[in-house]
Amino acid sequence: MTIAIRPLAEADLPAASRINRAAFSVFFGIPDPAKFRVDADVIGPRWRLWREAGLALDLDGALAGVALMMRWGSVCVLGPVTVAPEHWSKGFARLLMTRLIGHVDRSGFALTGLFTHPQSPKHIRLYESYGFRMQRITAVMMKPVVPASDREPASSLAALDTGARVRARAGMTALTGAIFPGLDVSDEAEDVAAFGLGDTLLLGDAAAPDAFAICHHGSGSEASQGQVLVKFAAARGGAGGEDRFRRMLAACEAFAARRGAAQLVAGTNTGRAEAYEIMQGAGFRTTMNGIAMTRPDNAGYNRPGAFVVDDWR
């Protein structure tokens, strides 16, 4: 048996997606892997945005495992780390994790986080062995899309000219940096625009937004069929933060209605108490609970007063 870990290449992406679907389908008890997150692609966009962090594990020359990460400025999010089910319990996930953590340590992130499943002691033990510690539950939530004509319109990042887009990205980065120093998801927004994976909504002055939301929809995106997925969204905190967050959620639903989506999917960590309660009040209901784990052991931006939606899955 020959094991090799190498950079994940573009030619590997279809096989990597199949492994990801197969692994999670077995974990969740879904008989047909094609029915797991139908039409969603969580591999391609993450690989494209940070190719150096993508890893492939080959067993006797065939792809058997894959690992990726997301780089959000000073924040690193691990995942997915998946191994083909027929090769579980062989230590392959640990081999991939060791390589990922080495890359993280060399990069000097202020916070590294991941989403895993609280019902799986095996996953928890693995990540704890690399210094991650459990924080609060993250609720992956969904609401049926209800069309309405009175929702506040939002600007579209994709529709801005080059100069305005640069200023909008700087405004987004300033907003997230006030939530957690160095947090920056503007590359995610640019990728969505460049590859037509949805759009980024901007509320208020586009150059200094009150709130923004990176929404995935359609083929090649991380959204499942018939859904709009809010990959990341944030509203400026402080006085009026609750209202800005509600307006942002309403803008996301209006976007989903325009796209003909039946469901709006958005997750938030329960450590963001106000955001979680506002989402419940807006009609979102939890479809899956995960646990946030962070390294070092602190809440990061999963705290009261942070009006943030994100997807670490």
C-alpha positions as CSV (number, residue, x, y, z in Angstrom):
1,M,0.0,0.0,0.0
2,T,1.5,3.3,-1.2
3,I,0.2,6.5,0.4
4,A,1.0,9.9,-1.1
5,I,-0.2,13.4,-0.2
6,R,0.1,16.0,-2.9
7,P,-1.5,19.3,-4.0
8,L,-5.0,19.0,-5.2
9,A,-5.1,19.6,-8.9
10,E,-7.9,20.9,-11.1
11,A,-8.2,17.5,-12.8
12,D,-8.9,16.0,-9.3
13,L,-12.0,18.1,-8.7
14,P,-14.7,15.8,-10.1
15,A,-13.3,12.8,-8.1
16,A,-12.9,15.0,-5.0
17,S,-16.6,16.0,-5.3
18,R,-17.6,12.4,-5.5
19,I,-15.6,11.5,-2.4
20,N,-17.1,14.4,-0.5
21,R,-20.7,13.4,-1.5
22,A,-20.0,9.7,-0.7
23,A,-18.5,10.4,2.7
24,F,-21.3,12.7,3.9
25,S,-24.0,10.5,2.5
26,V,-22.7,7.5,4.5
27,F,-22.3,9.7,7.6
28,F,-25.9,11.0,7.4
29,G,-27.4,7.7,6.2
30,I,-28.4,9.0,2.8
31,P,-28.6,5.9,0.4
32,D,-28.0,7.9,-2.8
33,P,-25.0,10.2,-2.7
34,A,-26.5,12.3,-5.5
35,K,-29.2,13.4,-3.0
36,F,-26.7,15.0,-0.7
37,R,-26.7,18.8,-1.2
38,V,-28.1,18.3,-4.7
39,D,-26.1,20.2,-7.4
40,A,-24.0,22.0,-4.8
41,D,-20.3,22.3,-5.3
42,V,-18.3,22.9,-2.1
43,I,-15.0,21.7,-3.6
44,G,-14.5,23.8,-6.7
45,P,-15.0,27.3,-5.3
46,R,-12.8,26.6,-2.2
47,W,-10.0,25.1,-4.3
48,R,-10.1,28.0,-6.7
49,L,-9.8,30.6,-3.9
50,W,-6.9,29.0,-2.1
51,R,-5.3,26.4,-4.3
52,E,-2.2,26.1,-2.1
53,A,-4.2,24.8,0.7
54,G,-5.9,22.0,-1.3
55,L,-4.6,18.5,-0.5
56,A,-5.1,15.2,-2.3
57,L,-4.4,11.8,-0.6
58,D,-3.6,9.1,-3.1
59,L,-3.7,5.4,-2.2
60,D,-1.8,3.3,-4.7
61,G,-2.2,6.1,-7.2
62,A,-6.0,6.6,-6.8
63,L,-7.6,9.5,-5.0
64,A,-8.8,8.4,-1.6
65,G,-9.1,11.7,0.4
66,V,-9.3,15.4,0.0
67,A,-8.9,18.4,2.2
68,L,-9.5,22.1,1.7
69,M,-9.6,25.4,3.7
70,M,-11.0,28.8,3.4
71,R,-8.9,31.9,3.9
72,W,-10.9,34.9,5.3
73,G,-8.2,37.4,6.0
74,S,-7.0,36.7,9.6
75,V,-9.4,33.8,9.9
76,C,-8.8,30.3,8.5
77,V,-11.7,27.8,8.2
78,L,-10.8,24.2,7.8
79,G,-12.9,21.9,5.6
80,P,-14.1,19.8,4.2
81,V,-11.7,17.1,5.1
82,T,-13.1,13.9,3.6
83,V,-12.0,10.3,3.0
84,A,-13.7,7.8,0.8
85,P,-15.9,5.6,3.0
86,E,-14.1,2.4,2.0
87,H,-11.0,3.8,3.5
88,W,-12.3,5.1,6.8
89,S,-10.5,4.2,10.1
90,K,-7.1,3.9,8.4
91,G,-5.7,7.2,9.7
92,F,-6.0,9.0,6.4
93,A,-7.9,12.0,7.9
94,R,-5.1,12.4,10.5
95,L,-2.5,12.5,7.8
96,L,-4.4,15.2,5.9
97,M,-5.0,17.2,9.1
98,T,-1.4,17.2,10.1
99,R,-0.5,18.7,6.7
100,L,-3.3,21.3,7.0
101,I,-2.3,22.4,10.5
102,G,1.3,22.8,9.4
103,H,0.1,25.1,6.6
104,V,-2.0,27.0,9.1
105,D,0.8,27.4,11.6
106,R,3.1,28.8,8.9
107,S,0.5,31.3,7.8
108,G,0.0,33.0,11.2
109,F,-3.8,33.3,11.4
110,A,-5.4,35.0,14.4
111,L,-8.2,32.4,14.5
112,T,-8.7,29.0,12.9
113,G,-12.1,27.4,13.1
114,L,-14.1,24.5,11.8
115,F,-17.6,23.1,11.7
116,T,-18.2,19.5,12.9
117,H,-20.9,17.3,14.3
118,P,-21.5,17.2,18.0
119,Q,-22.9,13.7,17.8
120,S,-19.6,12.2,16.6
121,P,-17.1,11.7,19.4
122,K,-14.6,10.4,16.7
123,H,-14.6,13.8,14.9
124,I,-14.4,15.7,18.2
125,R,-11.4,13.7,19.4
126,L,-9.6,14.1,16.1
127,Y,-9.9,17.9,16.1
128,E,-9.1,18.2,19.8
129,S,-5.9,16.4,19.3
130,Y,-4.8,19.3,17.1
131,G,-5.7,21.9,19.7
132,F,-9.2,22.8,18.6
133,R,-11.8,23.3,21.4
134,M,-15.6,23.1,21.2
135,Q,-17.5,26.4,21.4
136,R,-21.2,27.0,20.9
137,I,-23.6,25.2,18.6
138,T,-24.0,26.5,15.0
139,A,-27.5,26.3,13.6
140,V,-27.8,25.7,9.9
141,M,-31.2,27.2,9.2
142,M,-33.8,27.4,6.4
143,K,-36.9,29.3,5.6
144,P,-39.4,29.1,2.8
145,V,-39.1,32.1,0.4
146,V,-42.1,34.4,0.5
147,P,-42.1,36.9,-2.3
148,A,-42.9,40.5,-1.1
149,S,-42.7,43.8,-2.9
150,D,-42.0,46.0,0.1
151,R,-38.6,44.8,1.0
152,E,-35.7,47.3,0.8
153,P,-33.7,46.9,-2.4
154,A,-30.0,46.2,-2.2
155,S,-27.2,47.1,-4.5
156,S,-25.5,44.4,-6.5
157,L,-21.7,44.1,-6.3
158,A,-21.6,42.4,-9.7
159,A,-23.4,45.3,-11.3
160,L,-20.8,47.9,-10.1
161,D,-18.1,49.3,-12.4
162,T,-14.5,48.4,-11.6
163,G,-13.8,51.5,-9.4
164,A,-17.0,51.2,-7.5
165,R,-16.4,47.5,-6.9
166,V,-13.0,48.2,-5.4
167,R,-14.5,50.8,-3.1
168,A,-17.3,48.4,-2.1
169,R,-14.8,45.6,-1.3
170,A,-12.9,48.0,0.9
171,G,-16.1,49.0,2.7
172,M,-17.0,45.3,3.2
173,T,-13.5,44.7,4.7
174,A,-13.9,47.7,7.0
175,L,-17.2,46.3,8.2
176,T,-15.9,42.8,8.9
177,G,-12.7,44.1,10.4
178,A,-14.8,45.9,13.1
179,I,-16.4,42.6,13.9
180,F,-13.1,40.7,14.2
181,P,-9.7,42.2,13.4
182,G,-8.5,41.2,10.0
183,L,-11.6,39.3,9.0
184,D,-12.0,39.7,5.2
185,V,-14.3,37.8,2.9
186,S,-14.1,40.2,-0.1
187,D,-12.3,37.6,-2.2
188,E,-15.3,35.3,-1.7
189,A,-17.5,38.1,-3.0
190,E,-15.3,38.7,-6.0
191,D,-15.3,35.0,-6.9
192,V,-19.1,34.9,-6.8
193,A,-19.2,37.8,-9.2
194,A,-16.5,36.5,-11.5
195,F,-18.0,33.0,-11.9
196,G,-21.7,33.9,-11.8
197,L,-22.3,31.9,-8.6
198,G,-25.0,34.3,-7.2
199,D,-24.4,37.9,-6.1
200,T,-23.3,40.0,-3.2
201,L,-26.0,42.3,-1.8
202,L,-25.0,45.7,-0.4
203,L,-27.3,47.8,1.9
204,G,-26.9,51.5,2.1
205,D,-23.9,53.3,0.6
206,A,-22.0,50.6,-1.4
207,A,-18.7,52.1,-0.5
208,A,-19.5,52.0,3.3
209,P,-22.3,49.4,3.5
210,D,-24.6,49.1,6.5
211,A,-24.7,45.4,5.7
212,F,-23.8,43.0,3.0
213,A,-24.6,39.4,2.1
214,I,-22.7,36.9,-0.2
215,C,-25.4,34.8,-1.7
216,H,-24.8,31.6,-3.6
217,H,-27.3,30.3,-6.2
218,G,-27.2,28.1,-9.3
219,S,-24.9,25.7,-11.0
220,G,-21.3,25.6,-9.6
221,S,-22.2,27.4,-6.4
222,E,-22.4,26.0,-2.9
223,A,-26.2,26.2,-2.9
224,S,-28.3,23.1,-3.3
225,Q,-30.9,22.9,-6.1
226,G,-33.8,25.3,-5.4
227,Q,-32.0,27.2,-2.7
228,V,-30.1,30.4,-2.1
229,L,-27.3,29.9,0.4
230,V,-26.0,32.8,2.3
231,K,-22.3,32.0,2.5
232,F,-21.4,35.0,4.6
233,A,-23.3,38.1,5.6
234,A,-22.7,40.8,8.2
235,A,-24.4,43.9,9.5
236,R,-22.7,46.8,11.2
237,G,-23.1,46.5,15.0
238,G,-23.8,49.0,17.7
239,A,-26.9,51.1,17.9
240,G,-29.4,50.0,15.2
241,G,-27.5,46.7,14.6
242,E,-30.6,44.6,15.0
243,D,-32.5,46.6,12.5
244,R,-29.7,46.5,10.0
245,F,-29.5,42.7,10.4
246,R,-33.2,42.3,9.8
247,R,-33.0,44.4,6.7
248,M,-30.1,42.3,5.4
249,L,-32.1,39.1,5.9
250,A,-35.1,40.6,4.1
251,A,-32.8,41.6,1.2
252,C,-31.5,38.0,1.0
253,E,-35.1,36.7,0.8
254,A,-36.0,39.2,-1.8
255,F,-32.9,38.1,-3.9
256,A,-34.0,34.5,-3.5
257,A,-37.5,35.3,-4.6
258,R,-36.1,37.1,-7.7
259,R,-34.1,34.0,-8.5
260,G,-37.1,31.7,-8.2
261,A,-35.6,29.8,-5.2
262,A,-38.0,28.0,-2.9
263,Q,-35.7,28.1,0.2
264,L,-33.3,30.5,1.8
265,V,-30.5,28.7,3.8
266,A,-28.4,30.6,6.3
267,G,-26.5,29.6,9.4
268,T,-25.3,31.4,12.5
269,N,-23.5,30.4,15.6
270,T,-25.7,30.6,18.8
271,G,-22.9,32.5,20.5
272,R,-24.2,35.4,18.4
273,A,-27.3,35.5,20.6
274,E,-29.1,38.5,19.0
275,A,-28.5,37.3,15.4
276,Y,-29.8,33.8,16.3
277,E,-32.9,35.2,17.9
278,I,-33.6,37.6,15.1
279,M,-33.3,34.8,12.5
280,Q,-35.8,32.7,14.5
281,G,-38.2,35.6,14.6
282,A,-37.8,36.1,10.9
283,G,-39.1,32.5,10.3
284,F,-35.8,30.6,10.0
285,R,-35.9,27.1,11.5
286,T,-32.9,24.9,12.2
287,T,-32.4,21.9,9.9
288,M,-29.0,20.8,11.3
289,N,-26.9,21.6,14.3
290,G,-23.1,21.6,14.2
291,I,-20.5,22.6,16.7
292,A,-17.9,25.3,16.1
293,M,-14.4,24.4,17.2
294,T,-11.7,27.0,17.3
295,R,-7.9,27.2,17.8
296,P,-6.9,29.0,20.0
297,D,-9.7,28.3,22.5
298,N,-11.8,31.4,22.2
299,A,-15.1,32.5,20.7
300,G,-13.6,34.6,17.9
301,Y,-16.5,36.5,16.4
302,N,-19.1,33.9,17.7
303,R,-20.1,36.4,20.4
304,P,-23.0,38.6,21.4
305,G,-23.2,41.8,19.3
306,A,-21.8,40.2,16.2
307,F,-24.5,40.3,13.5
308,V,-23.1,37.6,11.2
309,V,-24.3,34.7,9.0
310,D,-21.7,32.3,7.7
311,D,-21.2,28.8,6.5
312,W,-18.2,26.9,7.8
313,R,-19.4,23.5,6.5
